[in-house]
Amino acid sequence: DDERFERQGDDLIFDLSLSFSQAALGSEHEIPTPYGEETLSIPPGTQPETVLRVRNKGLPVLGQEGKGDLLIRVHVWTPEQLSEEQERLFRELAKLEGEPPKRSPGFWSKLKEALGA
C-alpha cells in the first residue's frame, strides 16, 4: 500500500498538479514510481485531466513477466490568491488569449445525432 498511488489492476495512477504556466509551456517533473523517481516531460499545451502513460512502471503482472503501467493524471490548479504582479500579468495575458478549443462531441452526443434526436 502506498497512498501516493491509486491501483487499477496492474496499473497505478498518480495525480500530478501543475500550474497553468507549467501546463501551457510544458515542464519536467520528478514523479514517484514503485522503483524510484522518474523524470516525466509534460508536453506544451497539456490540458487538465490528461492522462500520460509511463510504460512498465506499474505493478508486476502476477504469474507472468512484465509490469503494468504508471498512469499520470494531470490536474491544473488555479491560484486562490494573486499578488498584484500576478494579477497584472494575468490581465495582460487575458487580453492576448483566443477562444478555448472546441471539444469534440462525446459518446452520448454522437448517439443522439445518429438517432436523429
C-alpha positions as protocol buffer text, in pm:
chain_id: "A"
residue {
  index: 1
  type: ASP
  ca { x: 0 y: 0 z: 0 }
}
residue {
  index: 2
  type: ASP
  ca { x: 124 y: 346 z: -97 }
}
residue {
  index: 3
  type: GLU
  ca { x: -114 y: 638 z: -58 }
}
residue {
  index: 4
  type: ARG
  ca { x: 56 y: 826 z: -345 }
}
residue {
  index: 5
  type: PHE
  ca { x: -95 y: 580 z: -593 }
}
residue {
  index: 6
  type: GLU
  ca { x: -437 y: 450 z: -685 }
}
residue {
  index: 7
  type: ARG
  ca { x: -435 y: 91 z: -804 }
}
residue {
  index: 8
  type: GLN
  ca { x: -619 y: -20 z: -1116 }
}
residue {
  index: 9
  type: GLY
  ca { x: -531 y: -386 z: -1176 }
}
residue {
  index: 10
  type: ASP
  ca { x: -159 y: -396 z: -1257 }
}
residue {
  index: 11
  type: ASP
  ca { x: -156 y: -24 z: -1338 }
}
residue {
  index: 12
  type: LEU
  ca { x: -102 y: 255 z: -1088 }
}
residue {
  index: 13
  type: ILE
  ca { x: -246 y: 606 z: -1109 }
}
residue {
  index: 14
  type: PHE
  ca { x: -60 y: 911 z: -979 }
}
residue {
  index: 15
  type: ASP
  ca { x: -220 y: 1256 z: -961 }
}
residue {
  index: 16
  type: LEU
  ca { x: 11 y: 1539 z: -1069 }
}
residue {
  index: 17
  type: SER
  ca { x: -85 y: 1902 z: -1004 }
}
residue {
  index: 18
  type: LEU
  ca { x: 51 y: 2158 z: -1249 }
}
residue {
  index: 19
  type: SER
  ca { x: 25 y: 2534 z: -1261 }
}
residue {
  index: 20
  type: PHE
  ca { x: -133 y: 2691 z: -1568 }
}
residue {
  index: 21
  type: SER
  ca { x: 208 y: 2804 z: -1694 }
}
residue {
  index: 22
  type: GLN
  ca { x: 361 y: 2456 z: -1648 }
}
residue {
  index: 23
  type: ALA
  ca { x: 75 y: 2300 z: -1848 }
}
residue {
  index: 24
  type: ALA
  ca { x: 82 y: 2569 z: -2118 }
}
residue {
  index: 25
  type: LEU
  ca { x: 459 y: 2585 z: -2165 }
}
residue {
  index: 26
  type: GLY
  ca { x: 548 y: 2223 z: -2088 }
}
residue {
  index: 27
  type: SER
  ca { x: 771 y: 2121 z: -1800 }
}
residue {
  index: 28
  type: GLU
  ca { x: 967 y: 1837 z: -1646 }
}
residue {
  index: 29
  type: HIS
  ca { x: 880 y: 1676 z: -1314 }
}
residue {
  index: 30
  type: GLU
  ca { x: 1024 y: 1405 z: -1094 }
}
residue {
  index: 31
  type: ILE
  ca { x: 746 y: 1156 z: -1026 }
}
residue {
  index: 32
  type: PRO
  ca { x: 748 y: 863 z: -788 }
}
residue {
  index: 33
  type: THR
  ca { x: 727 y: 506 z: -911 }
}
residue {
  index: 34
  type: PRO
  ca { x: 748 y: 185 z: -707 }
}
residue {
  index: 35
  type: TYR
  ca { x: 1104 y: 157 z: -843 }
}
residue {
  index: 36
  type: GLY
  ca { x: 1232 y: 508 z: -765 }
}
residue {
  index: 37
  type: GLU
  ca { x: 1197 y: 855 z: -910 }
}
residue {
  index: 38
  type: GLU
  ca { x: 1139 y: 902 z: -1284 }
}
residue {
  index: 39
  type: THR
  ca { x: 1163 y: 1222 z: -1490 }
}
residue {
  index: 40
  type: LEU
  ca { x: 843 y: 1297 z: -1681 }
}
residue {
  index: 41
  type: SER
  ca { x: 826 y: 1554 z: -1961 }
}
residue {
  index: 42
  type: ILE
  ca { x: 493 y: 1734 z: -1980 }
}
residue {
  index: 43
  type: PRO
  ca { x: 429 y: 1845 z: -2339 }
}
residue {
  index: 44
  type: PRO
  ca { x: 334 y: 2208 z: -2404 }
}
residue {
  index: 45
  type: GLY
  ca { x: -41 y: 2264 z: -2419 }
}
residue {
  index: 46
  type: THR
  ca { x: -129 y: 1978 z: -2183 }
}
residue {
  index: 47
  type: GLN
  ca { x: -497 y: 2000 z: -2090 }
}
residue {
  index: 48
  type: PRO
  ca { x: -650 y: 1933 z: -1746 }
}
residue {
  index: 49
  type: GLU
  ca { x: -740 y: 1568 z: -1684 }
}
residue {
  index: 50
  type: THR
  ca { x: -494 y: 1447 z: -1948 }
}
residue {
  index: 51
  type: VAL
  ca { x: -358 y: 1102 z: -1865 }
}
residue {
  index: 52
  type: LEU
  ca { x: 5 y: 1032 z: -1953 }
}
residue {
  index: 53
  type: ARG
  ca { x: 139 y: 676 z: -1956 }
}
residue {
  index: 54
  type: VAL
  ca { x: 478 y: 559 z: -1828 }
}
residue {
  index: 55
  type: ARG
  ca { x: 511 y: 203 z: -1953 }
}
residue {
  index: 56
  type: ASN
  ca { x: 626 y: -81 z: -1726 }
}
residue {
  index: 57
  type: LYS
  ca { x: 635 y: 130 z: -1408 }
}
residue {
  index: 58
  type: GLY
  ca { x: 324 y: -23 z: -1253 }
}
residue {
  index: 59
  type: LEU
  ca { x: 290 y: -343 z: -1053 }
}
residue {
  index: 60
  type: PRO
  ca { x: 427 y: -683 z: -1162 }
}
residue {
  index: 61
  type: VAL
  ca { x: 174 y: -894 z: -1353 }
}
residue {
  index: 62
  type: LEU
  ca { x: 105 y: -1199 z: -1137 }
}
residue {
  index: 63
  type: GLY
  ca { x: 209 y: -1527 z: -1295 }
}
residue {
  index: 64
  type: GLN
  ca { x: 360 y: -1354 z: -1600 }
}
residue {
  index: 65
  type: GLU
  ca { x: 657 y: -1150 z: -1697 }
}
residue {
  index: 66
  type: GLY
  ca { x: 612 y: -777 z: -1731 }
}
residue {
  index: 67
  type: LYS
  ca { x: 463 y: -496 z: -1533 }
}
residue {
  index: 68
  type: GLY
  ca { x: 162 y: -270 z: -1555 }
}
residue {
  index: 69
  type: ASP
  ca { x: 192 y: 98 z: -1638 }
}
residue {
  index: 70
  type: LEU
  ca { x: 203 y: 413 z: -1430 }
}
residue {
  index: 71
  type: LEU
  ca { x: -73 y: 650 z: -1540 }
}
residue {
  index: 72
  type: ILE
  ca { x: -17 y: 1017 z: -1461 }
}
residue {
  index: 73
  type: ARG
  ca { x: -344 y: 1207 z: -1424 }
}
residue {
  index: 74
  type: VAL
  ca { x: -280 y: 1579 z: -1477 }
}
residue {
  index: 75
  type: HIS
  ca { x: -466 y: 1842 z: -1274 }
}
residue {
  index: 76
  type: VAL
  ca { x: -417 y: 2211 z: -1348 }
}
residue {
  index: 77
  type: TRP
  ca { x: -463 y: 2423 z: -1037 }
}
residue {
  index: 78
  type: THR
  ca { x: -577 y: 2781 z: -1019 }
}
residue {
  index: 79
  type: PRO
  ca { x: -423 y: 3008 z: -755 }
}
residue {
  index: 80
  type: GLU
  ca { x: -671 y: 3119 z: -490 }
}
residue {
  index: 81
  type: GLN
  ca { x: -494 y: 3448 z: -421 }
}
residue {
  index: 82
  type: LEU
  ca { x: -279 y: 3652 z: -657 }
}
residue {
  index: 83
  type: SER
  ca { x: -16 y: 3911 z: -582 }
}
residue {
  index: 84
  type: GLU
  ca { x: -61 y: 4247 z: -754 }
}
residue {
  index: 85
  type: GLU
  ca { x: 208 y: 4150 z: -1006 }
}
residue {
  index: 86
  type: GLN
  ca { x: 45 y: 3814 z: -1080 }
}
residue {
  index: 87
  type: GLU
  ca { x: -295 y: 3977 z: -1127 }
}
residue {
  index: 88
  type: ARG
  ca { x: -144 y: 4238 z: -1362 }
}
residue {
  index: 89
  type: LEU
  ca { x: 24 y: 3965 z: -1569 }
}
residue {
  index: 90
  type: PHE
  ca { x: -292 y: 3752 z: -1586 }
}
residue {
  index: 91
  type: ARG
  ca { x: -494 y: 4055 z: -1701 }
}
residue {
  index: 92
  type: GLU
  ca { x: -233 y: 4118 z: -1969 }
}
residue {
  index: 93
  type: LEU
  ca { x: -246 y: 3754 z: -2076 }
}
residue {
  index: 94
  type: ALA
  ca { x: -628 y: 3761 z: -2083 }
}
residue {
  index: 95
  type: LYS
  ca { x: -613 y: 4034 z: -2349 }
}
residue {
  index: 96
  type: LEU
  ca { x: -399 y: 3808 z: -2571 }
}
residue {
  index: 97
  type: GLU
  ca { x: -583 y: 3480 z: -2524 }
}
residue {
  index: 98
  type: GLY
  ca { x: -801 y: 3345 z: -2800 }
}
residue {
  index: 99
  type: GLU
  ca { x: -1109 y: 3130 z: -2775 }
}
residue {
  index: 100
  type: PRO
  ca { x: -1090 y: 2798 z: -2589 }
}
residue {
  index: 101
  type: PRO
  ca { x: -1052 y: 2488 z: -2807 }
}
residue {
  index: 102
  type: LYS
  ca { x: -1375 y: 2331 z: -2923 }
}
residue {
  index: 103
  type: ARG
  ca { x: -1444 y: 1999 z: -2756 }
}
residue {
  index: 104
  type: SER
  ca { x: -1513 y: 1704 z: -2979 }
}
residue {
  index: 105
  type: PRO
  ca { x: -1861 y: 1561 z: -2925 }
}
residue {
  index: 106
  type: GLY
  ca { x: -1880 y: 1287 z: -2666 }
}
residue {
  index: 107
  type: PHE
  ca { x: -2035 y: 942 z: -2700 }
}
residue {
  index: 108
  type: TRP
  ca { x: -2388 y: 1049 z: -2599 }
}
residue {
  index: 109
  type: SER
  ca { x: -2389 y: 1346 z: -2838 }
}
residue {
  index: 110
  type: LYS
  ca { x: -2284 y: 1120 z: -3125 }
}
residue {
  index: 111
  type: LEU
  ca { x: -2553 y: 865 z: -3031 }
}
residue {
  index: 112
  type: LYS
  ca { x: -2823 y: 1133 z: -3020 }
}
residue {
  index: 113
  type: GLU
  ca { x: -2710 y: 1261 z: -3359 }
}
residue {
  index: 114
  type: ALA
  ca { x: -2710 y: 908 z: -3507 }
}
residue {
  index: 115
  type: LEU
  ca { x: -3066 y: 853 z: -3376 }
}
residue {
  index: 116
  type: GLY
  ca { x: -3180 y: 1188 z: -3514 }
}
residue {
  index: 117
  type: ALA
  ca { x: -3265 y: 1328 z: -3172 }
}
